Amino acid sequence: MDSNDPVREIKDLNLAYLLLVQRLMRQNEAEALLRLGISKEVAQVLVTLSPAQMLSLARSSMVLCRFRLDNGALLEALAGIRPQHELCNMQTAIVLAAQALKEGR
């Protein structure tokens, strides 16, 4: 298989994401939920997956995580397209936390 195969890259991304979820949840559950933007229910399922179950789930050709920065101005500031204000990281945290609340997490 070609190393530039997008499906292979998606599978690698999925596995890396699942491993990250498990590691963050074991370190600090509340912080993990905020950083990952997933519900407690979903996180608890993901943290209990066996290695075989993680590999099976990671094999999906669909990306398992989603891009949360849907605020264009905030994205531009974080990417350096716009000058970044000192409080940009705090604003990011507030926007993402508000988004999670709005979605019922």
VENRA-V153495 format. One record per backbone hydrogen bond with DSSP energy under -0.5 kcal/mol. CO is the residue of the C=O (numbers start at 1). NH is the residue of the N-H. If there is no record, write none. Layout:
CO_NH + CO_NH
//
This chain:
2_5 + 5_9 + 6_10 + 7_11 + 8_12 + 9_13 + 10_14 + 11_15 + 12_16 + 13_17 + 14_18 + 15_19 + 16_20 + 17_21 + 18_22 + 19_23 + 20_24 + 21_25 + 22_26 + 23_27 + 24_28 + 28_32 + 29_33 + 30_34 + 31_35 + 32_36 + 33_37 + 33_38 + 39_43 + 40_44 + 41_45 + 42_46 + 43_47 + 44_48 + 45_48 + 46_49 + 50_54 + 51_55 + 52_56 + 53_57 + 54_58 + 55_59 + 57_60 + 66_68 + 68_70 + 70_72 + 71_75 + 72_76 + 73_77 + 74_78 + 75_79 + 76_80 + 76_81 + 76_82 + 77_80 + 85_88 + 87_91 + 88_92 + 89_93 + 90_94 + 91_95 + 92_96 + 93_97 + 94_98 + 95_99 + 96_100 + 97_101 + 98_102 + 99_103 + 100_105 + 101_104
//
